[in-house]
Amino acid sequence: MDLQTFFAMGGYAFYVWTSYGICCVVLVLNVVVSIRKRRQFLRQLARKQARQNS
């Protein structure tokens, strides 16, 4: 089996590689959104504690 045949996926390459691409995008977005939400939560928590301490 050569590399070109592997990447052609028996004629289904478009569907296979598109699904891999969409899956990777979703996984990356999941990580990015989680990090942003965590930072936002920590900022809100710090503001809330600062208000209570003053």
Buried (B, 14 or more C-beta within 10 A) or exposed (E): EEEEEEEEEEEEEEEBEEEEEEEEEEEEEEEEEEEEEEEEEEEEEEEEEEEEEE
